[in-house]
Structure formats: C-alpha cells, structure tokens
C-alpha cells in the first residue's frame, strides 16, 4: 500500500485524514477493552 501513488486533490487528502483518525479511534477502543476481556477471562477460569 506504501507504493500507491498519492492523489493530491483536497477530497483524497480529507479522506485520508478521516481514515487515519478513525483508525486511531478504533485502536484506542481496542486498547481500552483489553483489561475488561482479561478480567472476564480470569473470572471465567476462576483465578479471581
């Protein structure tokens, strides 16, 4: 994907910025859910 030509038009630049922001938000949600999933797993196994 790095070898693709970048379109210099404002529409494509705005879309790329929005995609980057969405990706960052999705990663933050994933990181926030990791402790919840870990605690749930430990409770299911009976370690807590």
BELZIWO-V171827 format. One line per field, one symbol per residue. ss: DSSP state (H for helix, E for strand, - for the rest). Layout:
# BELZIWO-V171827
ss: ???
This chain:
# BELZIWO-V171827
ss: ---------HHHHHHHHHHHHHHHHHHHHHHHHHHHHHHHHHHHH---
